[in-house]
Amino acid sequence: MSNTRTERIAQQIQRDLAELLRKEVKDPRVGMVTLTGVEVSRDHSHATVYYTVLGSEQEKESIAEGLKRASGFLHSQLFHRLKLRVVPQLHFVYDESVERGAYLSRLIDEAVGDDK
């Protein structure tokens, strides 16, 4: 049962964070961030937030810094939105799976193109 509860908490955190990033965070660095998933620890004290962006390495670093700086504000906003005794500390991690998928897709397209 707690596993289902943890999953529901993770989903709610992802929805609320997406809305907060879109509407409340004024830092222009975090404007084009897509949240790809949230994992909450079993004791609900930590949440790993996976995100992705399109851009250069320098832009990715800038966005990572912007998310790190906004994490305190986001945590406090989640505290007001979620009906939990303990709101998890947020840890933002860049999700490379989208880039890796696009790269593999390009490789497959090139391989199929070479066969023709």
ZIURCOR-V468018 format. One record per helix or strand of 3 or more residues. SS is the DSSP state (helix for helix, strand for strand). FROM is the first residue (numbers start at 1). LEN is the number of residues. If there is no record, write none. Layout:
ss = [SS & SS]
from = [FROM & FROM]
len = [LEN & LEN]
This chain:
ss = [helix & helix & strand & strand & helix & strand & helix]
from = [2 & 28 & 34 & 46 & 57 & 89 & 97]
len = [22 & 3 & 7 & 7 & 25 & 6 & 19]
